[in-house]
Amino acid sequence: MLSNETKETITRIRRQLSLFGWKILYDWTFSLAALIAYYLLISLLPLAVSLFAVVSLIFNDREEFQKRMRDRLTVTFPERGFNDTIDSLFNSISKQAGVLFAVGFVISIFTGSRLFVGIDDVLTIIYRIRERTILDQNFLALKMILAFITITPFIILFSSVPAILESHQGFYQFLPRPAAAASAKGKDESVRVVVRCRPMSDKEEESSCERVVDIDHQRRQISIRRPALESSQRNADESTHAFFFDAVYDWTSKQKDVYEQTARPLVDSVLEGFNGTIFAYGQTGTGKTFTMEGVRSQVELRGIIPSSFAHIFDSIAHSTSRQFLVRASYLEIYNESIRDLLSKDQNKRLQLQEHPKEGVHVHDLSSFITKNIQEIEHVMTTGNLNRSTGATNMNEHSSRSHAIFIITVESSELGADGKSHICVGKLNLVDLAGSERQAKTGSTGDRFKEATNINLSLSVLGNVISALVDGSSHVPYRDSKLTRLLQSKN
Amino acid sequence: MKLLERYLLAVDKCYVQSLNDPEAEPYKSKYEARKLFEELHAENIDEESDEIKKEFDTLDLIDENNKIKFIIKKPDEYLYEPSATKKHRYLVDLLLDYHIGTIYSDTEEKGEGESRLQSILMSIEPALNHSLICSLALNLLNQLILIRTSYEQYNEAIEIAKRADNLYNQSLSTEPYLLRELIEIDSAIPTIDRRDEFEQIYTYTSFFLAQIYAKLDDKDQSANYCRLTLERQLDMFHSDNRKHFDPLDWATNCATLSQYYMTKHDYATARHCLMCADKMLENVVSNENLPERTASFKRCWIKYAINLLSDSSDRLLQAADRDVTPNEIVRSLTIPKFEFKLSLPSAPMTCSYVLDYEQARQVFLFAMEKINSAKSYYVLDGFVTDHVELCQDTSQLYSKLVFFESNIDRKCKMYKRRIDLLSSLCKEISEEHYLYLVRQLLFELGECYSILLDLKLEQKEDLHTIKIVEKISHLIQSGISAFERFLTTMNDKKTNEKPETYADEYIRPVLLAHFYMGRFHSKSTQNRLEHIQQSLNQYKTIVDYVEKHPNALEHIEQEYTICKEMTNLLPLKLEKLRQAQ
């Protein structure tokens, strides 16, 4: 039950409210709303102009951004001749952005303060609050506009978050894309190929090299064009080649993004008992090591290998229902012979064997149980040390040796039947160091790359001959150890 | 330091040290070497020996269209340029330019490299086969071949190779000096070494040609140049210059080449290559790869035998089809295309097509012996893939031998052998790790059951003794279960369900498996009604699949029409059977 006092209060408030409502409805509603709307419009236009000017000021010297804008605009408005309009637009903006901004800024401060003065007037009329002098009022308006200017960028930023997310998840999916790569089942593919393009080096910047690679995230496409002889020539249609991948990363991509999108699903599946392999392939100086290793000391520059270590041990720490055992092995394949980088005797060569029930495995390969990131990193460092000491006394060694770091994750889980179920997953991290030199020096069993160059080394005569043979025949080479080892149980 | 010493340092940097360049600066040593070579242009040539002066007596320098050129002086002509020093200087400059040009082309500046090399070629063109110049010229032509192939202009590369060929043939009688002897002749070097070095350069030319023809997909020519390369390597072996020769490699390459000629039905040449490969193994000093290669060569012989038998039977069938005497169509080459210079023992087996069971048996026994000894190396535990392939070869050998056998009882026994072999293997190996192999084995096993069933049905006219009926229904059951297992290997691993669509390479085997199962069911004498229904289901599966996936039709055209008919006929038959009951 409500007390009389409360009832009275409620009635009083209700009466005041209804009075206020009627007043608004009869006397002021439309005229005030129209007034505010008028001020708002007047103030927004110069604001928009100055914002636009700021944007163009910032991105004026970023050609890549302009290029992307232009491309998007051309895609959105594909009419002929529109290109020219865009071009002239871009040109005039880039020239007059400063002036435009100054003018826009001044006008928007003026009109903005008018808006607040207007609002203040209206409020005064409605609430009959104490009158301010004109000076006070304008002063207040100026303070308000300054506050507004500070807050606006934040508002814009936050409001654009959903839009950015949207655009990343295939806002542009409706654009045509070749069927082969368009399949959205990327995750289910057993092999995923992603490409990452490094930024231009200082040296390249200095000699003002031209960037010939364009990356389109949405379409997962990179296109390479011939360096333009004349910069004005823009009909680049026949001189560009487009390639589609499961994912593309440009020079601004972060290590974290690459890991999260490409490696994480794979490492997750390893934890569930599947086998996975990650390797980087590319020419010298294209950033393979940066992607795979990165800078270990800085978390944001960590590459795929340290990130996967962290990922594995994190998942283990967070799992309560399962028991884990993580083992690490490290081996090197050089000239089709296998060396255990973790064994005490570095001169021993290991054999690749096929067990009828267990598949392809390396006989006698040592493995170490690791319980945390530090331990597994220690195992890797030890192996790397053995790798480099072995390398110094052999010519061409580093350019022709492959190293595989194998992480075996065993997990046991108590099943519904009360028995524990064990599943084993393997993660192979492969270092194909210097693979590009094989084209020049050649190595047996290497069919990785169909180079246009012919081989200089007579040691690959065997490859030339075996390429002639097909049909029901036997080629007396063993398949490359690398491929055999990785093919085990996929 | 003397010019020669500095030259040798630069050469070492360019060709040896460059192999160890850091990854980030792959051409570090090459660039340094280029600088060294460039500096040497300014270096004075040390005192000339009489030897080199004498050599320059026959070489003259002329100026033609503002281009200085070497020409060979004819005996009765006078010299335009009598000074040996000037000629020597010019030749050394060309040598340095050759290295610089090569470095340009090695460091991705092919255009620059090529124009420099071309200009050297112009300067020496009229005197290519002079003993001071021919080594330089041949090296130069090799480099130009490399550059042309890197532009994928293979035919032009072949043109250049022809010039190299001419040059080589013209220089057969000359004594080519080594490149570094263009600076200073080293009288300590024996003539034979100079010749060997020159021969080695030409070996590269033939090796490059082999690769170029391979790029042009001219396999015959490519094989021919591979053979030439091998021949030249063998010459090196005979001339006791063995530093560049690896007998095991040579033998392996030779055995591989045999497989090429084998697939081209040139059994005489294939056999010759295999015999040479075996022979060369005698020269291999103990090597960790030796046992593996020895066993591997045996596998080449096995393939040889299988192919020979299968070719023979094909040809005999063709002869029967066209109604000609077998001798016409099975006439075979008995003389190899070429012969490597090795003294060989008498041939272990025939290279002519076999015509009757006795000849076929000889081939079979020879191959079986090779299989057994290869198996003693490729044991199942450790070499699963190789071991299984050897067993598949055994099975193939039986199937080829059966063709020449007329006695039906013995035919059945041979099939029984195949079945025993394949089914025991299927139990031994893990389906998870050797899925591909298990599929092949199961399919072949199913086929064997099917043929054996046909043979048994043919053999026993009277099917009504209980024992025979049991035997036949056992065969049918085994055959069906082999194909059923084959089909389950195709199932999705996670859901264990049949896939909607099969990969192209599996369409035919999968549909055939259904087809075979349909046949098995229709042959059954017990429970006719049920089996015919099953049979109809199998044929329907095929028809349904093809209707859903029209592109599958090309894989199974012939069988499809049969299936289609069967799906029309079998319901009628079923109806009849039902009425009879």
Interface residues (C-beta under 8 A of the other chain):
Chain A: T284 G285 R349 Q351 Q353 E354 H355 P356 K357 E358 G359 V360 N395 E396 S398 S399 A433 G434 R437 T441 T452 N453 I454 N455 L456 L458 S459 L461 G462 V464 I465 S466 A467 L468 V469 D470 G471 S472 S473 H474 V475 P476 Y477 R478 S488 K489
Chain B: V16 L19 N20 E23 A24 P26 L146 T149 S150 E152 T203 Y204 F207 F208 A210 Q211 I212 A214 K215 K219 S222 A223 C226 T229 L230 Q233 H244 D249 T252 N253 A255 T256 L257 Q259 Y260 M262 T263 E288 E292 R293 S296 F297 R299 C300 I302 K303 I306 N307 S310 L380 D381 G382 F383 V384 T385 E428 I429 S430 E432 H433 Y434
